[in-house]
Amino acid sequence: MKHNPFKNLTKNEWILYILSLVITGVSGFIAGGAGLLSTFSSMLGVTALIFVAKGDVYGQLFSIFFGLLYGIVSFKFRYYGEVITYVGMTVPSAFVTLISWLKHPYKDSDEVEVSHLTVKKGIGVLLISSAVTVAFYFILGALDTPNLIVSTVSIFTSCAASVLLIMRLPHYALAYSANDIVLIILWVLASIKSIEYLPMVLCFTMFLANDLYGFFNWRKMKRNQAAD
């Protein structure tokens, strides 16, 4: 992890990254000072995703810090599902993923070695995600979490994406894309009550763009690695 990850960004990746920062920054300006923490966490989040999309271990390091900040923002709105998901699941899984990626570089490069999806792995992801989701549905219900159903769906998609990332599979991006759509809905509902949460809506809109890019880039990485 001694390399400078920003030097590895391509021209198109810089465009996507800067556009993501500008959009989240402008949304924070619209929201005013009350949305400062939301804006900063959003900008940190898109920074994490551009490097995750490249299979760079720095993406996981940034994800850890984003998860902690996002948990604070979610707690303020009583989205306990998001707090539990990110602080209790996404942050620890990002740490595990960081170790996994460090142990599996592709030919000593800055890029992680892409794995292959098997039926066994797919069933494992489904079973783990389903079990976690069922358990947390009752926990969130007991905490009187707003928008319970949406929050519960978010847990399933987040858990699936986290497990797929640990396994170094391109399909993580599809799970996170589904999660982004769920979270856009979740924060739109929050923004209706308070504009300070508008940055989170635009944050996950840009997350969706970055995750979709991540899926196609990881597929490209997989093809290139297979060709070597």
Salt bridges, closest charged atoms under 4 A:
GLU13 OE1 - LYS54 NZ 2.97
ASP56 OD2 - HIS3 NE2 2.92
ASP110 OD1 - HIS3 ND1 3.42
ASP144 OD2 - ARG78 NH2 3.74
GLU196 OE1 - LYS76 NZ 3.41
